[in-house]
Amino acid sequence: MFLFLHLSEFWRTILASLVGVLTLVGIMTRPFRWTEAHIAMGGAGVLLLLGLIRPADAAMTLVRDWNTFLFFLGMMGLSAMAESAGLFDWLAVQAARLAGHSAKRLFLNVFLLGTAITMIFSNDATALILTPVVYVLVTKLRLPVLPYLFACTFIADTASFLLPISNPINIIVMSHYPLTLPAFLRLLFLPCVVVIAINFAVFYLLYRRELQGTFDLGRLPSAAQAVQHPAYFRYTLAVLALVAPSYVIAAAFQWPLSLVAVAGALLLLVGALFWKRTTLMKAGKAISWPIFGFIAGMFIVVRAIEDTGLTVKFGRLLLHLSGGTSFGAVMVGTFGSALGTNLINNVPMAVVMNSSLGSVQHAAPAIRNGFVAATMFGCDLGPNLTTVGSLATILWLLILRERDVEVSGLDYFKVGMVVTPVMLFTGALTIWLLL
């Protein structure tokens, strides 16, 4: 009887692991043009059908992570409503005018604008909204598009750990391993500033020849022309001015940031409906609903694997590889997370790391905080190496293809290999020095 139970548990582990691996391979390869959401939900469905996870456990897993789902909903709503107000078009025109006819200064301004949007609206908003705005801008100005478009996608991830709200990955990790706002800023804000500076400096060297020219501001509309409805535009600015400090207050008291995001989105939606800038149907279409299926499916798949004990063993392996030092914790956490994001995407990697980090809960505070900060850092910045690492990069590629701009995975990798390893090591070293 004991042997049967042992074999039964063994085969449960094998089957759950096999479904998990096939799900991750499917997400990477997308056979038959299936979407990531369909594949993740399919993997979760197979686990439920095979009895490898109980429906009650799956439901509890999703309920436990309600903050993540609501945060995605709120941030996408905020971004969509701000876009309908013409905020991003207005900002792009202002960035061009402040550049004073210089292609180099415009390049710097795109980095600064991307940093600001990522910090407040998250990295996905930068990729989804700033990319088409910058494409139209530089096309009108008759400037080479690729340097500016690469700036959009890289800064989306490079600036995504300035604040907890800057990347949904931060919310996924901090929902399980909360850091106070002072602790988050102490460990990640300065490293983020450092890697942003490195990113701009390396890109400037890479594209310095393409950035030698000037442009004619007469090709652009005025800032006033970029705003189609002044009243709603002013209302949007007022709401965002309220939302920004609310994020800080919520983070300081460790309240769910999703509530602030959803409240801000609802306020903007009410204004947009009042001034007839959108409809409920149009607003609904602006939300990427499949992302919720993708995240839900991955949460269930990882929970099933977690029940086998494999993620605990993975966490112990990480702790062993760290050598029991804070330096090892930061380096192993950073490069392990970064590698995983480029194999299976940063959302599932963050979920896997969440489960695995349970093994370091009772480690020394420097080691525990080092692993948590490094996990967010590696999952946020690591995707700059390849096109499959984050949703923001995937969205960026889709936007480019719609505009007949082709960037192959190899082209992206060549750029990523030049700058990402340097940023990862320098940023990780900075985190370690701040522990």
N, C-alpha and C positions, 0 to 999 in steps of 0.2 A: 504493500500500500504506500509506504514511504517513497519507494522508487517511482511509483506511478505519479505521485504528487510532484516529485522532483522533475520527472520528465515532462509532466504537464506544464509546470512553470517554465521549464526550459523552452518548450515549443511555443508557449505564449510570448516569451521574450524574442524568439527567432521570428515569429510571425509579425509581431508588432514592429520589430526593427526592419523587417523586409518591407512592410507597408510604408514605414517612414522613409526608407531609402528610395523606394520607387516614387513616392510623392515628391521628394526633393529632386530626383532626377527628372521627373516630369515637369516640375517648375522650371528647371534649367533649360530643358530641350523643347518644351511645349509641342508635343506630338499632335498631329492632325489639327494644328492651329487652335488647340484648346487654350483657354485663358488660365492664368495662374489661379484665379478664384475657383474655376471648375475643378482643377487638379487637386487643390488643397481640400475642397469640400468633398471631392470624390474619395480622397484618402481617408478623411474622417468618417465618411459613410461606410467604407469597407471595414474599418475598425469596429464601428458600431454593429454592423451585420455579423461580423465574426465573433462578437462578444468579447473583444479585447479591451473594450472600455464600456462601462455601464452608461446608459443614457443619463442617469441622474448625475454621474460624475462629469460627463461632458457638459451638461447644463450648468452645473455649479462652476465649472471652469470658466464658462462664458460670462456668467453672472459676476464672478469674482473680478473679472477684468472689464467691468462696465465703463470705468474711467477712460480706458484706451479707446473704446468704440465711440463714446461721446466726444472725446477730444478730436478724433478724426472728423466726425460730423461737424463739430463747431468750427474747426479750422478751415475746412473746405467751404463751409457756409460763409465765414468771414471773408475769405479770399474772393469767392464768387460775387458777393455783394459789393465789396470794395472795387472789384473790376467793373461792375455795372455802373459805378459812380464815376468811372474814368480816372480813378486815383493813379493807377499804374502808368497810363498814357501820360498823365500830367507830370508824374515824377520823371519819366523818360525824357520828356521835352525839357524839363528843368535841368536834368543831368547834361543834356547836349548844350544848352545855353551857358551853363556854368563852365563847360569845357573850353569856351572861347575859341572855337574853330580848330582846336588841336585834337587829332585822332588819339594821341597818347593820353591826354587828360580825359577824354571821353572813355577810354579803356579803364582808367583808374576810377572814374565815376560809375561805370557799370559794376565794378567790383564793390564799391561803396554802397550803391543802390541795392545790389544783390544781398549784401551783408545786412542792410536794414530790413529788407523784406523777409529774409530768412529768420532774422532774430525775432520779428514780431508775428509773422504769418506762417512760419515753418518752411523747411527746405522744399517740400512738394509745391508750395505756392510759387516759389522762385522759379522752379523748373517749368511749371504749368503756365504761369502768367507772364513772368518777366521775359522768358525766351521769345514768344511771338512778338512782344512789344519791342524788344531790342532788335529782332530781325527786321521788322518794319522800319524802325528808326535808322539803322545803318544802311539798309537798302535805299531809303530815300536820300541819305547823305552820300551814297555811292562810295561806301567804304567796304573793305573786305569783311565778309560776314563771319568767317570761322573763328578768328580770335575772340570776337565779342560773344559768339555763341558758346564757345568753350568756357569763357569766363562765367557765363550764366550757370552752366551745369556744375562746374567745379565749386564755385562759391556757395552754391546751394547746400553742398555737403560740408565744405570746409568751415562755414560759419554756423553750422547747425548744432553747436553745443555752447553757444554764447549764453543761452538761457534754457531752462527746462522745456519751454514751449517751442524752441527752435527746431525740434525734430520729434516726431511721434515716438521714435525709438527711446528717447529719454523718458517719456511717460511710461512706456512698456516696462523699462527697467526699474524706474523709481516707484512704480505701483507695487513692486515686490520688495525693493530695497531702498526705502526713502532716504534721501539726503536733504538736510535743511538747506534753505536757499543760500545762507552764508557758506555752508560747506561746498555746495555745488559751484558757486562763483569762485571760491578760493581754489578749488581743484581744477576747474575747467575753463574759466573765463580767460585767464592769462594765456594758457596753452592755445586757446582758440585764436586770440589776437596774434600770437606768434606764427601759427600756421597760415593765417590769412596773409600776413606779411610775406611769408615764404612763397605762398601760392602766387601772389601778385608779382613778386620779384622774378620768379622763374618764368612765369608766363610772359612778362615784359621782355626778358631775354630771348625767349623762344620766338616771339612775334614782333621783335623790334623793327624789322624791315617793313612789315605790313602796316606798322603804326606811324610811319614817317610823315604821312600826308596831313592835309587840312580838309575842312569841309565848309560848305556854304549853308549858314543857318537859314537862309531864305527858302530852303527846300522844306522846312518844317512848319507846321501850324504854330500859332501862338499858344501860350499856356492856357489862355482863356478858351481857345477853340478846342482844346483837348477835353474840356469839361462841357458836356452836353446839357447838364441840368445843375446849375449853380447851387440851388437850395439843397438838393440831395447830396451834392458834393460836400457842402459845409456840414450837413448833418452827419455824413460819414466820418469826416474829420473829428467831429465832436464825440461821436461814439468811440472811435479808436483812441481818442485822448482819454476816455474813461476806461476803456478796456486795458490799456497798457499798465497803468498803476494798479489796476485790479489784479492783473497777473502777478505783479510783484508782491502784493499783499497776500494773495492766496498761497503763493509759493512760500512766503515767509512763515505763514501759519500752517503750512502743509495741508491746506484744503485742496480738494480736487480741482485741478486746473481746467478740466473739461467743462465744469459748470460756468466758468468765466467765458470760455470760448463759445459755448452754446448760447449763453445769455447775450453776448455781443452779436452773434449771428442773427438771433431773433430780433434784436433791436434794429439791425440794418435791414432785415427782411421787412419789418413793419414799415420802415421809412420808404423802402423801395416800392412796396405795394401802395402806400399812400400817394407817392408821387408818380405812380404808374411807370416805374423803371423796370419792373419785372412782373411776372405772374407766378403763382405757386407751381404751375407745371414747368415753367422755364427755370425757376429756382431749383426744382427737383432734378432737372436734367443736368444742372451744373455740378451735382454731387456725383462722385465716382462710387456708385453703390457696390460694384464688385469687390472693392477693397475690403469691405466688411466680411464678405464670404471668404476671401483669402485669409484674413487674420483669424477668423473664427475656425476655419479648417485647420490652420497651423497650430492654434492653441490646443485643439482636441488631439491632433496627431502627436504633438510633443507631450501632452498629458499622458497619453497611452504609453509612450516610451518611458516617461518618467516613472510610471507605475511598475515598470520592469526593473527599476534600479539602475539602469544604464547611465542616466544623467548624473546620478550621485557618484558613480564610479568615475565619470568624466570630470566632475568637479574635484574629486580627490586627486585625479591625475594632474589637473591644473595646479592644485596646491602643491603637489610633489614637484612639478616642474619649476615652480617659483622658488624652490629652495627655502621656503619659509621666510623670505625677505620681502620688504616692501618694493624694492627695485625689481625683483623677480616677478612679483604680483603684477606690477604695472606693465612690464614688458611682455609677459606671457598673456595677460588679459588683452593688451592692445593688439599684438600681432596674431594671437589666436582668434580674436573676434574679427579682425580685418581679413584674415584668410577665409574664415567661415562665411563672411558676407559675400565674398567673391565666388564662393562655391554654391551657396544656397540662398543668397539674398539676405539683406540685413534684418528683415522682420523675423523670419524663422530663426536666424542665428541669435537674435536678441532673446527670443522665447527659449531656445535651447540653453543659452547662458543663464537666463533667469532660473531655470530648473537646476542647473549645475552649481550655481553659486551658493546654494543651500549648504554645501559642504564647507564653505569658508565663513559661515555665520559666526562661529565661535573662535575664529582666528583673531590675532591681535588687531586692534582698530586700524592701524596703518595698512595692514595686509588686506583686511576686509574692504576698507574704503578705496584702497588702491585697485582692487579687482573690480569694484562697482564703477568707479570713474573710468578705468581703462576699458571696461566693456562698452560703456556709452561712447567713449572716444573712438575705439576701434570700429564699432558698428556704424558710427556717424561718418567718420572720415575714410574708412577702408574702402567704401564703394567707389571712390574716385579712381580706383585702379582699373576697373572693367565696367562694361555697360550693363551687367546683370546684377550689380551689387545693391542697388537701391531702386525704389519705385520712382524717385525723382529723376534718375538717369534714364530709366525706361520711358517715362513721360517725355523727356527731352528729345529722345530719339524719334518717338512717334511724331512730335511736333515738327521736327526737321524734315522727316519723310513727307509729311503733308505739304511741305513747301519745296519739295524736290531738292533738298540738301541731303546728300548721302555721306554719312560718317560710319565707316565699318568698325566692327569690334576691334580689329587690329589697329586701325588709326587711333581709336580712343586709347587702347592699351599703350601705344607708343608714347602718347602724351602723359598718361597716368603713371607709367614707369619712371618718367623723368622726375616727377614732383612728389608723388604720393609716398614712397618709402622714406624720403627725406622728412616730409611733414610728420609721418607716423613716429619716426624715431625722435625727432626734435620735440614734438608735442608730448610724447610719453616721458621723455627725460624731464621736461618741465613739470609734468604732473608729479613725478617722483620727488623732485626738489621741493614741491609745495606740500607734500604729505606731512 
